[in-house]
Amino acid sequence: MQVRQATIDDTQKIVRLHTARVPIWQRLNALSQVENLPYEDLTIYERWLHGGAWMSLETGAIWLSHLLSGSGFAYVLEDKERILAYAEAFINRELTPMGAHLHLANWLVAEESSDDDRLALADAILRDARGPGRLSVDYPAYDQDLATAYRKYFGTAEAFRLTRYALHAQIGQSFYKSQDFDKVDASMIEDWALAVGRLTSPRALWEAEWIEHWSGIPQIIERAKHRQYVNASGHEALVCFHQQLYNERNADVYCWSPRNLSTQLLVAIRDMGHRLGFRTLTLALPDFSAKLLPADTAADPNEQVIATAKV
């Protein structure tokens, strides 16, 4: 048994590990009815809808190649040429109090793996976290099994929670400047916060959301994505509006900035969303930023937890 960085040759085995968690493969037919069918009969996009890049060999290879180019870490736990676990992590240099840390963005372990297997994988990740001195993880608040695993293997403790809020896009009475922005160098967000949408870490979301990987899959890129540089009364930010999968008038919003959310930036985001043609914007925010929202904002009851550990 060994823990090592993944290679492109591991792609098929990593895909097999992920797809083994999907009990039923389905798609909508021409009558918009759900039908069950074999994995082999699904298109790449239909597989993608079951869980993202690791649902197919083709998209998994694209994503792993991106990670191996220096964007992140990809760990595998291998035992007799079989992969029993996979994990992804990203180095972040973030606005205080988080500061520098290694964020664990993906942790998947086969059910038959032993406690020693999981400890070996955790030890490898913790070794890489010693450079920045801190590890962070994220998980849904309802997933107590995952929360318990992170506490056991990494010693994490809850740092803060985020809630998703849906609010109307609307014309605002504020002064700001914005322009399309498609540069992707991650050094631009060093020491910045993920002021809106911090369901994971700033670097993890940058690599997955800001950078476009799927130009060869038309159904994915049909969802509009607008990347903007904005300066709202001196508050600069990079803002991404990503059209939601099943509602073309709604958008998920992500915002990287050297400051946390301000009233001026919030007004600018709502105004930009309106001008881009969206009706409703979904923003994931911690409590201290959510205080800026209007009273009639709708909150999702499912929270996201960010937990940390010093190493």
N, C-alpha and C positions, 0 to 999 in steps of 0.2 A: 504494500500500500504506500502511495506517495501523494503529496499535495504539491502541485506545480502550476505554473502559468499555462493557460490553454494555448493550443495551436490551431490553425485552420483545419488540420486533420482531425481534430476532436469534434468538429461541428455536428456531424451526424449523431454521435453519441450524446451530445448535449441536447440536441433536438429530441432525441428519444426519451431522455430524462424528463423534459418538460411536457411532451405530449402524452406521456404515461399518466399524467394527472387529469387528463380530459376524459371523462367517462363516456360521453356521447358526442359524436360529430354531427353537426346539423347545418342547414342552410335554408334560406327562404326560396321557394320556387316562384314561378311566374305569376302565381295567384296570391303571392305573399303569405303562403302557408309554410309552416316549419316542417321540414322533412329530415329524417335521420338517414345517413348514408355512410359508406366507408370513407375513411380518411383519404384514400387514393383518388376518390371521385371529386374531391374539393379542389377549387382553384387555390392558388397561392394566397389571394386576398381573402377567400372564405376561411382558410386556415388561420390567417392573421387575426381575423375577428374573434377567434377563440382564445387569444392571449398574446398577440404581438409577434415580434420578430422570431422568437424561438419556436414558433409553431411550424416552420418549414426549413428545410435545408438551405434553400436559396436565400431567404431573408436572414436566417441565422448566420450564414457565412458573411453577408454584407455587414451585419452589426458587429460580429466578432472581429472582422478585419479592421473596422473602425477603432474598436477598443485597443487592438494590438498595435495600432499606429502610434500609440502614446497617449491616447485620450483617457484610458482608465486601466484597471486591473481586471483580469478574468482568471479565476482560480478553478481548477478541477481537482477532485479527489479520485484517484484512479486505483483500482484493485484488480490485478490480473487482467489488464486491458479493458476493464469495464469502468465506466465513470459512475460513481455513486453520489457525487455532489458537485454543485456548481455555484459559484458566487461571483458577483461583480462589485467593484468598489472604485471610488473616485476621490482624488486629492482635491480639497477645497481650501481656499484662502478667503475667508469670509469676514464681513463686518463683525465686530465684537457684539455680544460676548462669545459667539461661536468660534471666531478666529480660525486658525488652521486646524484641519481635521481630515481624517479618512472616512468617507461615508460609504457604508455597506448598502448598496441599492438592490441587491438581488441575492437571495440565500435559498437554495433549493437542495434538499437532501433526500435521497431515496429512503423509503420507509424501512427497508431492511438494513440500513446502515447502522452501525453500532455507536454507542456513546463515545468510544475511543475515536471512531472515524470523525465524528462531529467536532471533538476536541482538537484533532489534528488540523482540520480545516480552520477552526477558529484561531488556533495558535499562529498559523501562517498569516492570517489577516491582521492579527494583533501585532505581529512583527513589523508589518508594513505601516501600521498606525503609530509606531513609536517615533517615527520622524516628526510628524506634525504634533504628536503628543496626545491626541484625542481621537476617539472613534465615535461616529454617530450612526444611527439606524432610524428607519421609519417603518410604521406599521399601522393598520387600521385599529382604532381603539377597541373594537369588538373582538379582535383576534388575540385572545389571551394566551393561546398556545404559542404563538410566535413571540409575544412579549416575554413569556416565561423562558423560551429558548434563548432569546437575546440576553436576558438577565443571567442565565446559567452559564452560557459560554463566553460572554463578553463583559459581564458585570455592569450592564447599562442601567441607567435610572432615567425616568421621564424628565425631559427638560421643558417642553411646552407642547401645546396642542393647537391644531388648526381646524377651522370649520369652513366648509364651502358655503358661500353666500351667492344668491342670485339677485341681481338688481338691474333695473332698467337702464339701457343706454339712453342718453339724452343730451341735447345741446346744452353746453355749460357756459356760464358767464365768467370766463377766466382767460388770462393771456398765456398762451403757450405756442411753441413752435414744434413741428414734427416733420419727419421725412422718412421715406423708405430706407431701410438699412439692412444690408445683407452680408456684412462682414461676419466671419465666424471664429476669429482668433479668441480663444478662451482667456487669454491674458487680459482682455478688455474688462472682464468681470472680477478680476482679483481684488480682494478687499471690499467687494460689493455684497450687498444682501440680496436675497431673493424676496423682494418686498411683497410680491403677490404671487401666489401659487406654490408656496414652499411645501409641497407634499413630499418632496425628497430634498436633496441638497442642490445648491446653485449650479454646481458643475455637472451633476448627474442629469438635471433637467436641461441644461444647455446642450449637452451632447445628444440627448434624445429628442428634444423638441425644437431648439433653435436651428440646428443643423439639419439640412434636408438629405435624407438617405434613400428615399423611395421613389425617385423620379421615374424608375422603370415600371412602377405599378400604378397604372392610371387611377384605379379606384381610391387609392390612398391620397394621391395629390389632388384629386378633385375637391377634397375638403379645403376650402380657402384658408390660407395662412398669411397673415400680414405681420411683418416685422418692422418696427418703427423705432427711430430714435426720437425722443421727445425731451424738450426742456420746458418745464412748467414753472415759470417765475423763479428760475435759478435751480430748480430741482430736476436734474437730468436723469434719464432712465432709458433702458432698452425694453420695449414692450412687444409682446407677441400676442396676437389675437388668432386663435385657432378654432375654426368652425367646428361645432359639435357634430358627432357622427350621425345622429338621427334627427337633428333639428337645425336646418340651415340658417335660421334666423338667430340662433344662439351661438355664443363663442366662449371658450375657456380663455382666461387671461393669465399671462405670466409676465412678471416684471422684475428685471434686475436693476439695482440702483445703489449708489453709494450711501443712500439714506433709506430709512424705513418709509412706509407710505405716509404721504402728507395730504392735506385737504386739496391743495393745488394740483397734485399729481392725480388724485382720485377724480377730480372734476375733468381733467384733461383726458383720462382714460375713458370716462363715460362719453365724452364728446367725440373722441376718436372712434369709439365703437359705433356710435350713432352714424357718423359720417361714412363709416365702412359698410353700413347697411344692416348691422345687427340690432336686434330688439332687446335681447337679454344677455347680460354678461355674468359669467361665473368666476368668482374670485375666492381663492382659499387664503384665509387670513388668521393670524394669531389674535388673541383677545385685544391686545393693546392697539392693533390696527383696526380691528372691527368696530371700535368706538367711533370711527370716522364715518361709518355708514349711516344712511338715513334710517329712520325708525321702522319703515315699512319693508325693509330688506328681508327676504326669505332665507332662512338658514337650514342647511341639510343636517339632520340629527346625527349622522355618522361622522365622527371626528377622526383626524389623522394625528398620530403621536410621533414626535421627534424625541428620541432618547439618546443619551450620550454616556461615555465612559472615559476617564483619564487612563492613559496607558504609559 
